[in-house]
Amino acid sequence: MRGQHTWTEILSQPEVWETALDRVIPAAKDMLARWPIKEYQRLLFVGCGSTHYLSLTSASLARGIAGASARGLPSSELFLFPRYTMPASGAQSMLWAVSRSGETSETLRALHAFREHFEGPALTVGNYPNSTLVCECDAALLVPEGQEKSVAQTRSFSSMLLSLQVYLGLSAGDQAYVESLRVLPSVAATVLGRESGRLQELGADATFDTVIFLGSGPLYGVACEGMLKMKEMSLSHSEAYHFMEFRHGPKSIVNERTLIAALLSDTAAEYELKVLEEMRALGATVILICDRDPGDSRWSDVLIPLESGLPETARAPLCLVPLQLLAYGRSIARGLDPDQPANLSSVIIL
């Protein structure tokens, strides 16, 4: 059956998140006891493909939750262009190498490049305990339950993101934030049960030939991951932008065949909603993914309320679920197999 593994992995996320929370809290506390974030002037998060977007999200959260100076970038940039990407010589730096498999060549080379320049800790988050990256790094946050048979990442991405949220919350001494993450599994289960059919139908609608994902602040990396899921699973034209940046040129492609999936933040909701109103006036169909109904139908055609009661820094994994369902529905409708996207493999080796 086409897409069986991907479907199972999407649906399993609430259970995987429950396990991840229990599993990573002790490991994160041990890491922080050995390497307190406040002792490091720079945090680097690196990854490839999905985990590059996870690195962008994590760096944003590190700045917002822990007050750290953090940057997310592709693994290849760190070893190919160290002059432009490495922190200043002498800066106390920490590396987070993000990889589902722990075997991606570029991320391993980024680790080696970091080791050449700095003595700070190299940490990793992933799903395979015996991987090369886990063996070579100083410590790891691991969620084996996030392992996947599909090529496209779903539960691996969200479980790694949740693990890093726990770590960052603990680093800030914000126990209330860490405890609030325990709401995510039950809310995700509710969203899956309530919205699965509707989102798959929207994804399957052949009226749309372009899918745009919008997210800003800590949700920009999540929007990028939604774009990648759509591209990988359904081979569709998809792009991702910050809300306000979309107005500066890219909106020229918007017409009645454009579907926009928008992740509404708390911080900039007033501005983001104005962008969506403008895009609807240009003909786009807008799916608004938000925590609470903003109370006016002029901003969206389809409303997906998450109803978690959580701030934008906590609900990032939850925002992934509707985007995964959208991409899955489009893939199946186009006769494709989301388990095995064209031209891709689970591990990229140089």
C-alpha positions in Angstrom: 0.0 0.0 0.0 1.4 3.4 -1.1 2.3 5.6 1.8 1.6 3.1 4.6 4.8 3.8 6.5 4.5 7.5 6.2 0.9 7.4 7.4 1.7 5.2 10.4 4.6 7.5 11.3 2.5 10.6 11.2 -0.2 9.1 13.3 2.3 7.7 15.9 3.7 11.2 16.8 1.6 11.7 20.0 2.9 8.4 21.4 6.5 9.1 20.3 6.4 12.5 21.9 5.2 11.1 25.2 8.2 8.7 25.2 10.6 11.4 24.1 9.7 13.7 27.0 10.4 11.0 29.5 13.5 9.8 27.8 15.4 13.1 27.1 14.8 15.0 30.3 17.4 13.1 32.3 19.9 13.2 29.4 19.4 17.0 28.9 19.9 17.6 32.6 23.2 15.7 32.5 24.4 17.7 29.4 23.6 21.0 31.1 25.4 19.9 34.3 28.5 19.2 32.3 28.2 22.1 29.8 26.0 25.0 31.0 24.9 27.1 28.0 25.7 30.3 29.8 29.4 29.4 29.5 29.4 29.5 25.7 29.4 32.6 23.6 28.2 30.9 20.4 25.9 27.9 19.7 25.9 26.4 16.2 23.1 24.1 15.0 23.9 22.3 11.8 22.0 19.8 9.7 21.0 18.9 6.1 17.7 19.0 4.4 15.0 18.6 7.0 17.5 18.8 9.8 18.9 22.1 8.4 15.4 23.5 8.9 15.3 21.9 12.3 18.6 23.7 13.0 17.0 27.1 12.0 14.1 26.4 14.3 16.4 25.4 17.2 18.6 28.4 16.9 15.6 30.7 17.0 14.3 28.9 20.1 17.8 29.0 21.7 17.8 32.8 21.3 14.2 33.2 22.5 14.1 30.7 25.3 17.6 30.6 26.6 18.9 34.0 25.5 21.8 32.3 23.8 23.7 33.7 20.8 22.8 30.9 18.3 22.9 30.3 14.6 21.5 27.5 12.4 23.1 26.7 9.1 23.6 23.8 6.6 26.3 21.4 7.6 28.1 21.8 4.4 28.6 25.6 5.0 30.5 24.9 8.2 33.2 22.7 6.5 33.3 24.3 3.1 33.2 27.9 4.2 34.7 28.0 7.7 36.0 31.5 7.2 32.4 32.8 6.8 30.5 30.5 9.2 32.8 29.7 12.2 32.6 31.9 15.3 35.5 34.2 16.0 38.7 32.6 17.1 38.8 32.3 20.9 35.0 32.4 21.3 33.7 29.6 23.6 31.5 27.7 21.2 29.1 24.7 21.3 28.1 22.6 18.3 24.7 20.8 17.9 24.9 18.3 15.0 21.3 17.4 14.1 20.8 14.2 12.1 18.1 11.5 12.0 20.5 8.7 11.0 23.7 10.1 12.5 25.5 9.0 9.3 25.1 12.0 6.9 28.5 12.8 5.4 28.2 16.6 5.5 27.2 16.6 9.2 30.1 14.4 10.1 32.5 16.6 8.2 31.0 19.7 9.9 31.7 18.0 13.3 35.3 17.4 12.2 35.7 21.0 11.0 34.4 22.3 14.4 36.9 20.0 16.2 39.7 21.6 14.3 38.8 25.1 15.4 37.3 24.7 18.9 37.6 22.7 22.1 34.0 23.2 23.1 31.4 20.4 23.3 30.0 18.8 20.2 26.5 17.5 21.0 24.0 15.7 18.8 20.3 14.8 18.6 19.0 11.9 16.6 17.2 8.6 16.5 19.9 6.0 16.1 21.9 5.2 19.3 24.8 3.4 17.5 25.4 5.9 14.7 28.8 7.3 13.8 27.7 10.8 14.9 26.6 9.6 18.3 29.9 7.8 18.8 32.0 10.8 17.8 30.1 13.5 19.7 30.5 14.2 23.4 26.9 13.4 24.3 23.5 12.8 22.6 19.8 13.3 23.0 18.2 10.2 21.5 14.7 9.1 20.6 14.9 5.7 19.0 11.1 5.6 18.8 11.4 8.3 16.2 13.1 6.0 13.7 11.3 5.7 10.3 11.0 3.3 7.4 10.0 6.3 5.2 12.5 8.5 3.5 10.7 11.7 4.2 11.0 12.8 7.9 7.9 13.2 10.0 8.1 11.8 13.5 11.9 11.9 13.5 11.9 15.6 12.9 9.2 16.4 15.5 10.8 14.1 18.2 14.2 15.7 17.7 12.7 19.2 17.8 10.8 18.3 21.0 14.1 17.0 22.5 15.8 20.3 21.8 12.9 22.2 23.3 13.3 20.3 26.5 17.0 20.9 26.5 16.6 24.7 25.9 13.8 25.0 28.5 16.0 23.3 31.1 18.9 25.5 30.2 16.9 28.6 30.9 15.7 27.1 34.3 12.2 27.3 33.0 10.6 24.2 34.5 7.1 25.5 33.7 8.0 25.7 30.0 9.3 22.1 30.1 6.1 20.9 31.8 3.9 22.7 29.3 5.4 20.5 26.6 3.6 17.6 28.1 0.4 19.0 26.6 1.6 18.5 23.0 0.9 14.7 22.6 -2.8 15.0 23.6 -3.3 18.1 21.5 -1.6 16.5 18.5 -3.9 13.4 18.8 -6.9 15.7 18.8 -5.7 17.6 15.8 -5.0 14.4 13.9 -8.5 13.0 14.7 -10.3 16.2 13.9 -8.4 17.7 10.9 -6.8 14.7 9.1 -9.5 14.3 6.4 -10.0 17.9 5.7 -6.3 18.6 5.3 -5.7 15.6 3.0 -8.6 16.8 0.8 -7.1 20.3 0.6 -3.8 18.8 -0.4 -5.4 16.6 -3.0 -7.2 19.5 -4.7 -5.7 19.6 -8.2 -6.9 23.2 -8.6 -3.8 24.3 -6.9 -0.5 24.3 -8.8 1.6 26.2 -6.2 1.8 25.7 -2.4 3.3 28.5 -0.3 4.2 28.1 3.4 4.5 31.2 5.6 6.0 31.3 9.1 8.1 33.9 11.0 10.2 34.0 14.1 10.5 30.5 15.6 8.0 29.1 13.1 10.0 30.0 10.0 12.0 26.8 10.1 8.7 24.8 10.5 7.3 26.5 7.4 10.4 25.5 5.5 10.0 21.9 6.6 6.4 22.0 5.4 7.6 23.2 2.1 10.2 20.4 1.9 7.5 17.8 2.9 5.3 19.0 0.1 8.1 19.0 -2.4 9.5 15.5 -1.4 6.2 13.7 -1.0 4.1 15.1 -3.8 6.7 16.5 -6.3 4.8 19.8 -6.2 6.0 23.4 -6.6 6.3 24.7 -3.1 8.1 27.6 -1.5 8.5 28.9 2.1 8.9 32.5 3.3 8.7 34.8 6.3 5.3 36.5 6.2 6.5 40.0 5.5 9.2 39.0 3.1 6.6 37.3 0.9 5.3 40.8 0.0 8.7 41.9 -1.4 8.6 40.2 -4.8 7.4 36.6 -4.3 3.7 37.6 -4.0 3.9 38.2 -7.8 3.3 34.5 -8.3 0.0 34.5 -6.3 -3.2 33.8 -8.2 -6.4 31.7 -7.9 -4.3 28.5 -8.2 -2.1 29.3 -5.2 -2.6 27.6 -1.8 -1.1 29.2 1.2 -0.5 27.4 4.5 0.2 30.1 7.2 1.6 29.5 10.7 0.3 32.3 12.8 2.6 33.5 15.6 1.7 35.3 18.8 4.3 38.1 18.5 3.4 39.3 15.0 -0.1 38.1 14.4 -1.4 41.6 13.6 1.0 42.0 10.7 0.7 38.4 9.6 -3.0 38.6 9.3 -2.8 41.7 7.1 -0.5 39.8 4.8 -3.0 37.0 4.5 -5.8 39.4 3.8 -3.7 40.9 1.0 -3.0 37.4 -0.5 -6.6 36.5 -0.5 -7.4 39.6 -2.4 -4.9 38.4 -5.0 -6.8 35.2 -5.4 -5.0 32.8 -3.0 -6.7 30.2 -0.9 -5.4 30.5 2.7 -5.2 27.8 5.3 -4.6 29.5 8.7 -3.0 27.3 11.3 -3.2 29.1 14.7 -3.7 28.4 18.3 -6.9 30.4 18.7 -9.5 31.6 16.2 -8.5 35.2 15.5 -12.2 36.0 15.0 -12.5 37.3 11.5 -13.2 35.3 8.3 -11.5 37.8 6.0 -8.0 36.4 6.9 -8.5 32.8 5.8 -10.6 30.4 3.8 -9.8 27.4 6.1 -9.1 27.7 9.8 -7.1 25.0 11.6 -7.2 25.9 15.3 -4.7 24.0 17.4 -6.2 25.0 20.8 -3.2 24.1 22.8 -3.0 27.2 25.0 0.8 27.1 24.5 3.0 30.0 23.4 4.7 30.0 19.9 8.0 28.8 21.4 6.3 25.6 22.6 3.9 24.7 19.8 6.3 24.3 16.9 6.1 20.5 16.8 2.3 20.8 16.8 2.4 23.1 13.8 4.1 20.4 11.8 1.2 18.0 11.9 -1.2 19.9 9.6 1.7 20.5 7.1 2.5 16.7 7.0 -1.1 15.8 6.4 -1.4 18.3 3.6 1.7 16.9 1.8 0.6 13.3 2.4 -2.9 13.9 0.9 -1.4 15.5 -2.2 1.1 12.7 -2.7 -1.6 10.0 -2.5 -3.9 12.0 -4.8 -1.2 12.3 -7.4 -0.6 8.5 -7.5 2.8 8.8 -5.8 4.4 6.9 -2.9 5.3 9.3 0.0 7.3 6.4 1.5 9.8 6.6 -1.3 10.1 10.1 -2.9 11.8 10.3 -6.3 15.6 10.5 -6.4 16.0 10.4 -2.6 17.4 8.1 0.0 17.3 8.1 3.8 21.0 8.8 4.2 23.0 11.0 1.9 26.7 9.9 1.6 29.3 11.9 -0.2 
